[in-house]
Amino acid sequence: MKKDIKLHTTRSEKSDCFILKEGQIINIIGCDGKKWCLIETLSGKKGWLLVKDFSYLPDNNIDARDAFEGLCYAD
């Protein structure tokens, strides 16, 4: 993580949230193909990241490339 970001506990914009801290190592382990990505920390904690317009993180008001190190985009 390059910055702190907010994750949701479920795939709902009204769900509870928690913060991933800068420097944490995470894995993106899934997505719904629409607007949610499932993130897992090294300790096994999971949360949902809201994504709009391919790479914008509206809950965090940043682009994914500014939040994550090592992203790879492919078709």
PDB file with one MODEL, atoms N, CA, C and O in Angstrom:
MODEL        1
ATOM      1  N   MET A   1       0.833  -1.170   0.000  1.00  0.00           N
ATOM      2  CA  MET A   1       0.000   0.000   0.000  1.00  0.00           C
ATOM      3  C   MET A   1       0.882   1.240   0.000  1.00  0.00           C
ATOM      4  O   MET A   1       1.817   1.364   0.792  1.00  0.00           O
ATOM      5  N   LYS A   2       0.555   2.167  -0.925  1.00  0.00           N
ATOM      6  CA  LYS A   2       1.275   3.436  -0.990  1.00  0.00           C
ATOM      7  C   LYS A   2       0.598   4.512  -0.155  1.00  0.00           C
ATOM      8  O   LYS A   2       1.215   5.519   0.194  1.00  0.00           O
ATOM      9  N   LYS A   3      -0.684   4.293   0.165  1.00  0.00           N
ATOM     10  CA  LYS A   3      -1.467   5.245   0.972  1.00  0.00           C
ATOM     11  C   LYS A   3      -2.480   4.466   1.793  1.00  0.00           C
ATOM     12  O   LYS A   3      -2.790   3.319   1.472  1.00  0.00           O
ATOM     13  N   ASP A   4      -2.995   5.075   2.843  1.00  0.00           N
ATOM     14  CA  ASP A   4      -4.111   4.493   3.587  1.00  0.00           C
ATOM     15  C   ASP A   4      -5.342   4.498   2.686  1.00  0.00           C
ATOM     16  O   ASP A   4      -5.580   5.473   1.973  1.00  0.00           O
ATOM     17  N   ILE A   5      -6.126   3.421   2.710  1.00  0.00           N
ATOM     18  CA  ILE A   5      -7.395   3.401   1.981  1.00  0.00           C
ATOM     19  C   ILE A   5      -8.472   2.733   2.822  1.00  0.00           C
ATOM     20  O   ILE A   5      -8.191   1.933   3.715  1.00  0.00           O
ATOM     21  N   LYS A   6      -9.702   3.083   2.511  1.00  0.00           N
ATOM     22  CA  LYS A   6     -10.864   2.544   3.214  1.00  0.00           C
ATOM     23  C   LYS A   6     -11.430   1.355   2.441  1.00  0.00           C
ATOM     24  O   LYS A   6     -11.596   1.415   1.223  1.00  0.00           O
ATOM     25  N   LEU A   7     -11.726   0.267   3.170  1.00  0.00           N
ATOM     26  CA  LEU A   7     -12.378  -0.902   2.604  1.00  0.00           C
ATOM     27  C   LEU A   7     -13.701  -1.138   3.311  1.00  0.00           C
ATOM     28  O   LEU A   7     -13.859  -0.791   4.482  1.00  0.00           O
ATOM     29  N   HIS A   8     -14.646  -1.725   2.603  1.00  0.00           N
ATOM     30  CA  HIS A   8     -15.949  -2.087   3.156  1.00  0.00           C
ATOM     31  C   HIS A   8     -15.924  -3.536   3.632  1.00  0.00           C
ATOM     32  O   HIS A   8     -15.189  -4.361   3.089  1.00  0.00           O
ATOM     33  N   THR A   9     -16.723  -3.839   4.641  1.00  0.00           N
ATOM     34  CA  THR A   9     -16.786  -5.210   5.149  1.00  0.00           C
ATOM     35  C   THR A   9     -17.656  -6.111   4.268  1.00  0.00           C
ATOM     36  O   THR A   9     -17.511  -7.333   4.304  1.00  0.00           O
ATOM     37  N   THR A  10     -18.558  -5.519   3.477  1.00  0.00           N
ATOM     38  CA  THR A  10     -19.378  -6.263   2.515  1.00  0.00           C
ATOM     39  C   THR A  10     -19.449  -5.447   1.224  1.00  0.00           C
ATOM     40  O   THR A  10     -18.988  -4.307   1.178  1.00  0.00           O
ATOM     41  N   ARG A  11     -20.026  -6.036   0.182  1.00  0.00           N
ATOM     42  CA  ARG A  11     -20.182  -5.312  -1.093  1.00  0.00           C
ATOM     43  C   ARG A  11     -21.394  -4.390  -1.035  1.00  0.00           C
ATOM     44  O   ARG A  11     -22.347  -4.548  -1.798  1.00  0.00           O
ATOM     45  N   SER A  12     -21.346  -3.453  -0.146  1.00  0.00           N
ATOM     46  CA  SER A  12     -22.397  -2.459  -0.007  1.00  0.00           C
ATOM     47  C   SER A  12     -21.757  -1.132   0.379  1.00  0.00           C
ATOM     48  O   SER A  12     -20.921  -1.069   1.279  1.00  0.00           O
ATOM     49  N   GLU A  13     -22.158  -0.084  -0.308  1.00  0.00           N
ATOM     50  CA  GLU A  13     -21.607   1.235  -0.001  1.00  0.00           C
ATOM     51  C   GLU A  13     -22.035   1.722   1.375  1.00  0.00           C
ATOM     52  O   GLU A  13     -21.472   2.684   1.897  1.00  0.00           O
ATOM     53  N   LYS A  14     -23.028   1.065   1.966  1.00  0.00           N
ATOM     54  CA  LYS A  14     -23.508   1.433   3.304  1.00  0.00           C
ATOM     55  C   LYS A  14     -22.940   0.536   4.402  1.00  0.00           C
ATOM     56  O   LYS A  14     -23.297   0.690   5.570  1.00  0.00           O
ATOM     57  N   SER A  15     -22.063  -0.394   4.042  1.00  0.00           N
ATOM     58  CA  SER A  15     -21.509  -1.310   5.047  1.00  0.00           C
ATOM     59  C   SER A  15     -20.457  -0.618   5.904  1.00  0.00           C
ATOM     60  O   SER A  15     -19.959   0.456   5.566  1.00  0.00           O
ATOM     61  N   ASP A  16     -20.131  -1.264   7.025  1.00  0.00           N
ATOM     62  CA  ASP A  16     -19.043  -0.777   7.875  1.00  0.00           C
ATOM     63  C   ASP A  16     -17.743  -0.795   7.083  1.00  0.00           C
ATOM     64  O   ASP A  16     -17.604  -1.535   6.108  1.00  0.00           O
ATOM     65  N   CYS A  17     -16.801   0.022   7.511  1.00  0.00           N
ATOM     66  CA  CYS A  17     -15.512   0.130   6.830  1.00  0.00           C
ATOM     67  C   CYS A  17     -14.357  -0.008   7.814  1.00  0.00           C
ATOM     68  O   CYS A  17     -14.523   0.152   9.023  1.00  0.00           O
ATOM     69  N   PHE A  18     -13.202  -0.304   7.273  1.00  0.00           N
ATOM     70  CA  PHE A  18     -11.966  -0.271   8.051  1.00  0.00           C
ATOM     71  C   PHE A  18     -10.869   0.261   7.146  1.00  0.00           C
ATOM     72  O   PHE A  18     -11.053   0.341   5.931  1.00  0.00           O
ATOM     73  N   ILE A  19      -9.743   0.623   7.717  1.00  0.00           N
ATOM     74  CA  ILE A  19      -8.653   1.277   6.987  1.00  0.00           C
ATOM     75  C   ILE A  19      -7.471   0.329   6.809  1.00  0.00           C
ATOM     76  O   ILE A  19      -7.002  -0.286   7.767  1.00  0.00           O
ATOM     77  N   LEU A  20      -6.999   0.222   5.566  1.00  0.00           N
ATOM     78  CA  LEU A  20      -5.718  -0.413   5.290  1.00  0.00           C
ATOM     79  C   LEU A  20      -4.660   0.674   5.396  1.00  0.00           C
ATOM     80  O   LEU A  20      -4.829   1.770   4.860  1.00  0.00           O
ATOM     81  N   LYS A  21      -3.597   0.377   6.071  1.00  0.00           N
ATOM     82  CA  LYS A  21      -2.560   1.379   6.321  1.00  0.00           C
ATOM     83  C   LYS A  21      -1.445   1.331   5.265  1.00  0.00           C
ATOM     84  O   LYS A  21      -1.102   0.272   4.738  1.00  0.00           O
ATOM     85  N   GLU A  22      -0.911   2.483   4.988  1.00  0.00           N
ATOM     86  CA  GLU A  22       0.245   2.595   4.103  1.00  0.00           C
ATOM     87  C   GLU A  22       1.324   1.620   4.562  1.00  0.00           C
ATOM     88  O   GLU A  22       1.582   1.488   5.758  1.00  0.00           O
ATOM     89  N   GLY A  23       1.942   0.949   3.619  1.00  0.00           N
ATOM     90  CA  GLY A  23       3.005  -0.006   3.930  1.00  0.00           C
ATOM     91  C   GLY A  23       2.538  -1.439   4.081  1.00  0.00           C
ATOM     92  O   GLY A  23       3.349  -2.363   4.013  1.00  0.00           O
ATOM     93  N   GLN A  24       1.225  -1.645   4.289  1.00  0.00           N
ATOM     94  CA  GLN A  24       0.720  -3.019   4.395  1.00  0.00           C
ATOM     95  C   GLN A  24       0.878  -3.739   3.064  1.00  0.00           C
ATOM     96  O   GLN A  24       0.797  -3.127   1.998  1.00  0.00           O
ATOM     97  N   ILE A  25       1.101  -5.029   3.138  1.00  0.00           N
ATOM     98  CA  ILE A  25       1.156  -5.866   1.946  1.00  0.00           C
ATOM     99  C   ILE A  25      -0.197  -6.562   1.825  1.00  0.00           C
ATOM    100  O   ILE A  25      -0.684  -7.174   2.776  1.00  0.00           O
ATOM    101  N   ILE A  26      -0.791  -6.458   0.646  1.00  0.00           N
ATOM    102  CA  ILE A  26      -2.121  -7.035   0.428  1.00  0.00           C
ATOM    103  C   ILE A  26      -2.125  -7.814  -0.886  1.00  0.00           C
ATOM    104  O   ILE A  26      -1.207  -7.702  -1.698  1.00  0.00           O
ATOM    105  N   ASN A  27      -3.168  -8.594  -1.070  1.00  0.00           N
ATOM    106  CA  ASN A  27      -3.427  -9.264  -2.343  1.00  0.00           C
ATOM    107  C   ASN A  27      -4.839  -8.919  -2.779  1.00  0.00           C
ATOM    108  O   ASN A  27      -5.760  -8.895  -1.963  1.00  0.00           O
ATOM    109  N   ILE A  28      -5.006  -8.653  -4.059  1.00  0.00           N
ATOM    110  CA  ILE A  28      -6.337  -8.506  -4.636  1.00  0.00           C
ATOM    111  C   ILE A  28      -6.729  -9.909  -5.073  1.00  0.00           C
ATOM    112  O   ILE A  28      -6.147 -10.456  -6.010  1.00  0.00           O
ATOM    113  N   ILE A  29      -7.721 -10.496  -4.392  1.00  0.00           N
ATOM    114  CA  ILE A  29      -8.013 -11.913  -4.610  1.00  0.00           C
ATOM    115  C   ILE A  29      -9.265 -12.170  -5.443  1.00  0.00           C
ATOM    116  O   ILE A  29      -9.557 -13.318  -5.778  1.00  0.00           O
ATOM    117  N   GLY A  30     -10.001 -11.123  -5.780  1.00  0.00           N
ATOM    118  CA  GLY A  30     -11.179 -11.332  -6.607  1.00  0.00           C
ATOM    119  C   GLY A  30     -11.882 -10.034  -6.922  1.00  0.00           C
ATOM    120  O   GLY A  30     -11.567  -8.976  -6.376  1.00  0.00           O
ATOM    121  N   CYS A  31     -12.848 -10.144  -7.822  1.00  0.00           N
ATOM    122  CA  CYS A  31     -13.687  -8.993  -8.145  1.00  0.00           C
ATOM    123  C   CYS A  31     -15.007  -9.494  -8.710  1.00  0.00           C
ATOM    124  O   CYS A  31     -15.131 -10.653  -9.107  1.00  0.00           O
ATOM    125  N   ASP A  32     -15.983  -8.608  -8.738  1.00  0.00           N
ATOM    126  CA  ASP A  32     -17.283  -8.994  -9.279  1.00  0.00           C
ATOM    127  C   ASP A  32     -17.424  -8.622 -10.753  1.00  0.00           C
ATOM    128  O   ASP A  32     -18.488  -8.822 -11.340  1.00  0.00           O
ATOM    129  N   GLY A  33     -16.378  -8.089 -11.348  1.00  0.00           N
ATOM    130  CA  GLY A  33     -16.402  -7.713 -12.749  1.00  0.00           C
ATOM    131  C   GLY A  33     -17.186  -6.445 -13.031  1.00  0.00           C
ATOM    132  O   GLY A  33     -17.397  -6.087 -14.189  1.00  0.00           O
ATOM    133  N   LYS A  34     -17.621  -5.763 -11.976  1.00  0.00           N
ATOM    134  CA  LYS A  34     -18.415  -4.549 -12.141  1.00  0.00           C
ATOM    135  C   LYS A  34     -17.814  -3.385 -11.372  1.00  0.00           C
ATOM    136  O   LYS A  34     -17.344  -2.413 -11.965  1.00  0.00           O
ATOM    137  N   LYS A  35     -17.831  -3.491 -10.016  1.00  0.00           N
ATOM    138  CA  LYS A  35     -17.342  -2.346  -9.239  1.00  0.00           C
ATOM    139  C   LYS A  35     -16.705  -2.703  -7.906  1.00  0.00           C
ATOM    140  O   LYS A  35     -16.327  -1.792  -7.169  1.00  0.00           O
ATOM    141  N   TRP A  36     -16.567  -3.950  -7.559  1.00  0.00           N
ATOM    142  CA  TRP A  36     -16.000  -4.335  -6.272  1.00  0.00           C
ATOM    143  C   TRP A  36     -14.815  -5.268  -6.453  1.00  0.00           C
ATOM    144  O   TRP A  36     -14.865  -6.201  -7.255  1.00  0.00           O
ATOM    145  N   CYS A  37     -13.735  -5.008  -5.694  1.00  0.00           N
ATOM    146  CA  CYS A  37     -12.574  -5.903  -5.642  1.00  0.00           C
ATOM    147  C   CYS A  37     -12.397  -6.383  -4.210  1.00  0.00           C
ATOM    148  O   CYS A  37     -12.524  -5.604  -3.265  1.00  0.00           O
ATOM    149  N   LEU A  38     -12.105  -7.662  -4.054  1.00  0.00           N
ATOM    150  CA  LEU A  38     -11.882  -8.252  -2.734  1.00  0.00           C
ATOM    151  C   LEU A  38     -10.388  -8.227  -2.426  1.00  0.00           C
ATOM    152  O   LEU A  38      -9.568  -8.740  -3.187  1.00  0.00           O
ATOM    153  N   ILE A  39     -10.062  -7.620  -1.298  1.00  0.00           N
ATOM    154  CA  ILE A  39      -8.684  -7.444  -0.852  1.00  0.00           C
ATOM    155  C   ILE A  39      -8.451  -8.317   0.380  1.00  0.00           C
ATOM    156  O   ILE A  39      -9.325  -8.435   1.239  1.00  0.00           O
ATOM    157  N   GLU A  40      -7.263  -8.930   0.460  1.00  0.00           N
ATOM    158  CA  GLU A  40      -6.897  -9.708   1.645  1.00  0.00           C
ATOM    159  C   GLU A  40      -5.529  -9.263   2.143  1.00  0.00           C
ATOM    160  O   GLU A  40      -4.586  -9.121   1.364  1.00  0.00           O
ATOM    161  N   THR A  41      -5.433  -9.046   3.456  1.00  0.00           N
ATOM    162  CA  THR A  41      -4.151  -8.687   4.065  1.00  0.00           C
ATOM    163  C   THR A  41      -3.351  -9.951   4.341  1.00  0.00           C
ATOM    164  O   THR A  41      -3.884 -11.056   4.242  1.00  0.00           O
ATOM    165  N   LEU A  42      -2.090  -9.800   4.684  1.00  0.00           N
ATOM    166  CA  LEU A  42      -1.264 -10.962   5.017  1.00  0.00           C
ATOM    167  C   LEU A  42      -1.787 -11.703   6.243  1.00  0.00           C
ATOM    168  O   LEU A  42      -1.545 -12.901   6.393  1.00  0.00           O
ATOM    169  N   SER A  43      -2.507 -10.996   7.126  1.00  0.00           N
ATOM    170  CA  SER A  43      -3.057 -11.644   8.320  1.00  0.00           C
ATOM    171  C   SER A  43      -4.383 -12.347   8.031  1.00  0.00           C
ATOM    172  O   SER A  43      -4.940 -13.003   8.911  1.00  0.00           O
ATOM    173  N   GLY A  44      -4.898 -12.212   6.788  1.00  0.00           N
ATOM    174  CA  GLY A  44      -6.133 -12.900   6.407  1.00  0.00           C
ATOM    175  C   GLY A  44      -7.393 -12.059   6.492  1.00  0.00           C
ATOM    176  O   GLY A  44      -8.476 -12.548   6.171  1.00  0.00           O
ATOM    177  N   LYS A  45      -7.284 -10.806   6.916  1.00  0.00           N
ATOM    178  CA  LYS A  45      -8.463  -9.941   6.977  1.00  0.00           C
ATOM    179  C   LYS A  45      -8.862  -9.557   5.553  1.00  0.00           C
ATOM    180  O   LYS A  45      -8.013  -9.204   4.734  1.00  0.00           O
ATOM    181  N   LYS A  46     -10.172  -9.632   5.266  1.00  0.00           N
ATOM    182  CA  LYS A  46     -10.672  -9.342   3.925  1.00  0.00           C
ATOM    183  C   LYS A  46     -11.612  -8.149   3.952  1.00  0.00           C
ATOM    184  O   LYS A  46     -12.319  -7.913   4.932  1.00  0.00           O
ATOM    185  N   GLY A  47     -11.605  -7.397   2.847  1.00  0.00           N
ATOM    186  CA  GLY A  47     -12.504  -6.260   2.696  1.00  0.00           C
ATOM    187  C   GLY A  47     -12.729  -5.964   1.229  1.00  0.00           C
ATOM    188  O   GLY A  47     -11.968  -6.399   0.365  1.00  0.00           O
ATOM    189  N   TRP A  48     -13.797  -5.209   0.960  1.00  0.00           N
ATOM    190  CA  TRP A  48     -14.196  -4.889  -0.403  1.00  0.00           C
ATOM    191  C   TRP A  48     -13.855  -3.449  -0.743  1.00  0.00           C
ATOM    192  O   TRP A  48     -14.122  -2.529   0.030  1.00  0.00           O
ATOM    193  N   LEU A  49     -13.260  -3.275  -1.912  1.00  0.00           N
ATOM    194  CA  LEU A  49     -12.859  -1.965  -2.415  1.00  0.00           C
ATOM    195  C   LEU A  49     -13.793  -1.567  -3.550  1.00  0.00           C
ATOM    196  O   LEU A  49     -13.958  -2.310  -4.518  1.00  0.00           O
ATOM    197  N   LEU A  50     -14.401  -0.398  -3.426  1.00  0.00           N
ATOM    198  CA  LEU A  50     -15.275   0.134  -4.464  1.00  0.00           C
ATOM    199  C   LEU A  50     -14.421   0.808  -5.537  1.00  0.00           C
ATOM    200  O   LEU A  50     -13.581   1.655  -5.231  1.00  0.00           O
ATOM    201  N   VAL A  51     -14.644   0.422  -6.810  1.00  0.00           N
ATOM    202  CA  VAL A  51     -13.895   0.973  -7.941  1.00  0.00           C
ATOM    203  C   VAL A  51     -14.885   1.479  -8.981  1.00  0.00           C
ATOM    204  O   VAL A  51     -15.853   0.792  -9.309  1.00  0.00           O
ATOM    205  N   LYS A  52     -14.645   2.670  -9.496  1.00  0.00           N
ATOM    206  CA  LYS A  52     -15.480   3.231 -10.563  1.00  0.00           C
ATOM    207  C   LYS A  52     -14.589   3.700 -11.704  1.00  0.00           C
ATOM    208  O   LYS A  52     -13.443   4.093 -11.489  1.00  0.00           O
ATOM    209  N   ASP A  53     -15.126   3.654 -12.917  1.00  0.00           N
ATOM    210  CA  ASP A  53     -14.397   4.118 -14.106  1.00  0.00           C
ATOM    211  C   ASP A  53     -13.012   3.490 -14.212  1.00  0.00           C
ATOM    212  O   ASP A  53     -12.023   4.185 -14.443  1.00  0.00           O
ATOM    213  N   PHE A  54     -12.949   2.195 -14.047  1.00  0.00           N
ATOM    214  CA  PHE A  54     -11.765   1.359 -14.230  1.00  0.00           C
ATOM    215  C   PHE A  54     -10.747   1.429 -13.101  1.00  0.00           C
ATOM    216  O   PHE A  54     -10.256   0.390 -12.660  1.00  0.00           O
ATOM    217  N   SER A  55     -10.413   2.640 -12.617  1.00  0.00           N
ATOM    218  CA  SER A  55      -9.361   2.688 -11.599  1.00  0.00           C
ATOM    219  C   SER A  55      -9.555   3.776 -10.536  1.00  0.00           C
ATOM    220  O   SER A  55      -8.651   4.025  -9.739  1.00  0.00           O
ATOM    221  N   TYR A  56     -10.717   4.422 -10.518  1.00  0.00           N
ATOM    222  CA  TYR A  56     -10.957   5.467  -9.526  1.00  0.00           C
ATOM    223  C   TYR A  56     -11.551   4.855  -8.262  1.00  0.00           C
ATOM    224  O   TYR A  56     -12.482   4.054  -8.334  1.00  0.00           O
ATOM    225  N   LEU A  57     -11.017   5.229  -7.119  1.00  0.00           N
ATOM    226  CA  LEU A  57     -11.480   4.730  -5.819  1.00  0.00           C
ATOM    227  C   LEU A  57     -12.272   5.845  -5.142  1.00  0.00           C
ATOM    228  O   LEU A  57     -11.694   6.667  -4.431  1.00  0.00           O
ATOM    229  N   PRO A  58     -13.602   5.882  -5.356  1.00  0.00           N
ATOM    230  CA  PRO A  58     -14.394   7.022  -4.892  1.00  0.00           C
ATOM    231  C   PRO A  58     -14.410   7.209  -3.379  1.00  0.00           C
ATOM    232  O   PRO A  58     -14.465   8.345  -2.908  1.00  0.00           O
ATOM    233  N   ASP A  59     -14.365   6.136  -2.613  1.00  0.00           N
ATOM    234  CA  ASP A  59     -14.357   6.266  -1.148  1.00  0.00           C
ATOM    235  C   ASP A  59     -13.079   6.914  -0.643  1.00  0.00           C
ATOM    236  O   ASP A  59     -13.033   7.440   0.469  1.00  0.00           O
ATOM    237  N   ASN A  60     -12.051   6.870  -1.465  1.00  0.00           N
ATOM    238  CA  ASN A  60     -10.742   7.378  -1.074  1.00  0.00           C
ATOM    239  C   ASN A  60     -10.319   8.592  -1.896  1.00  0.00           C
ATOM    240  O   ASN A  60      -9.312   9.230  -1.591  1.00  0.00           O
ATOM    241  N   ASN A  61     -11.083   8.909  -2.930  1.00  0.00           N
ATOM    242  CA  ASN A  61     -10.853  10.058  -3.799  1.00  0.00           C
ATOM    243  C   ASN A  61      -9.464  10.049  -4.432  1.00  0.00           C
ATOM    244  O   ASN A  61      -8.805  11.085  -4.522  1.00  0.00           O
ATOM    245  N   ILE A  62      -9.023   8.852  -4.875  1.00  0.00           N
ATOM    246  CA  ILE A  62      -7.736   8.727  -5.547  1.00  0.00           C
ATOM    247  C   ILE A  62      -7.832   7.666  -6.641  1.00  0.00           C
ATOM    248  O   ILE A  62      -8.784   6.886  -6.683  1.00  0.00           O
ATOM    249  N   ASP A  63      -6.846   7.649  -7.511  1.00  0.00           N
ATOM    250  CA  ASP A  63      -6.719   6.618  -8.529  1.00  0.00           C
ATOM    251  C   ASP A  63      -6.017   5.408  -7.908  1.00  0.00           C
ATOM    252  O   ASP A  63      -5.156   5.563  -7.041  1.00  0.00           O
ATOM    253  N   ALA A  64      -6.381   4.228  -8.344  1.00  0.00           N
ATOM    254  CA  ALA A  64      -5.786   3.003  -7.803  1.00  0.00           C
ATOM    255  C   ALA A  64      -4.272   2.988  -7.940  1.00  0.00           C
ATOM    256  O   ALA A  64      -3.577   2.454  -7.075  1.00  0.00           O
ATOM    257  N   ARG A  65      -3.752   3.568  -9.018  1.00  0.00           N
ATOM    258  CA  ARG A  65      -2.299   3.589  -9.215  1.00  0.00           C
ATOM    259  C   ARG A  65      -1.586   4.412  -8.153  1.00  0.00           C
ATOM    260  O   ARG A  65      -0.391   4.225  -7.919  1.00  0.00           O
ATOM    261  N   ASP A  66      -2.313   5.324  -7.506  1.00  0.00           N
ATOM    262  CA  ASP A  66      -1.723   6.128  -6.437  1.00  0.00           C
ATOM    263  C   ASP A  66      -1.826   5.439  -5.071  1.00  0.00           C
ATOM    264  O   ASP A  66      -1.170   5.847  -4.113  1.00  0.00           O
ATOM    265  N   ALA A  67      -2.652   4.397  -4.992  1.00  0.00           N
ATOM    266  CA  ALA A  67      -2.855   3.690  -3.725  1.00  0.00           C
ATOM    267  C   ALA A  67      -2.057   2.389  -3.626  1.00  0.00           C
ATOM    268  O   ALA A  67      -1.600   2.012  -2.547  1.00  0.00           O
ATOM    269  N   PHE A  68      -1.894   1.710  -4.764  1.00  0.00           N
ATOM    270  CA  PHE A  68      -1.265   0.392  -4.766  1.00  0.00           C
ATOM    271  C   PHE A  68       0.034   0.401  -5.547  1.00  0.00           C
ATOM    272  O   PHE A  68       0.142   1.035  -6.597  1.00  0.00           O
ATOM    273  N   GLU A  69       1.009  -0.308  -5.025  1.00  0.00           N
ATOM    274  CA  GLU A  69       2.251  -0.506  -5.751  1.00  0.00           C
ATOM    275  C   GLU A  69       2.186  -1.871  -6.441  1.00  0.00           C
ATOM    276  O   GLU A  69       1.707  -2.841  -5.852  1.00  0.00           O
ATOM    277  N   GLY A  70       2.661  -1.948  -7.673  1.00  0.00           N
ATOM    278  CA  GLY A  70       2.727  -3.229  -8.356  1.00  0.00           C
ATOM    279  C   GLY A  70       1.469  -3.629  -9.106  1.00  0.00           C
ATOM    280  O   GLY A  70       1.309  -4.801  -9.448  1.00  0.00           O
ATOM    281  N   LEU A  71       0.562  -2.679  -9.375  1.00  0.00           N
ATOM    282  CA  LEU A  71      -0.624  -3.015 -10.167  1.00  0.00           C
ATOM    283  C   LEU A  71      -0.210  -3.325 -11.596  1.00  0.00           C
ATOM    284  O   LEU A  71       0.693  -2.700 -12.152  1.00  0.00           O
ATOM    285  N   CYS A  72      -0.887  -4.297 -12.171  1.00  0.00           N
ATOM    286  CA  CYS A  72      -0.645  -4.659 -13.570  1.00  0.00           C
ATOM    287  C   CYS A  72      -1.990  -4.655 -14.278  1.00  0.00           C
ATOM    288  O   CYS A  72      -2.910  -5.360 -13.862  1.00  0.00           O
ATOM    289  N   TYR A  73      -2.116  -3.879 -15.330  1.00  0.00           N
ATOM    290  CA  TYR A  73      -3.357  -3.829 -16.111  1.00  0.00           C
ATOM    291  C   TYR A  73      -3.189  -4.663 -17.362  1.00  0.00           C
ATOM    292  O   TYR A  73      -2.181  -4.554 -18.060  1.00  0.00           O
ATOM    293  N   ALA A  74      -4.176  -5.495 -17.646  1.00  0.00           N
ATOM    294  CA  ALA A  74      -4.161  -6.320 -18.847  1.00  0.00           C
ATOM    295  C   ALA A  74      -5.566  -6.528 -19.340  1.00  0.00           C
ATOM    296  O   ALA A  74      -6.511  -6.494 -18.551  1.00  0.00           O
ATOM    297  N   ASP A  75      -5.726  -6.742 -20.627  1.00  0.00           N
ATOM    298  CA  ASP A  75      -7.049  -7.030 -21.209  1.00  0.00           C
ATOM    299  C   ASP A  75      -7.286  -8.515 -21.208  1.00  0.00           C
ATOM    300  O   ASP A  75      -8.339  -8.972 -21.653  1.00  0.00           O
TER     301      ASP A  75
ENDMDL
END
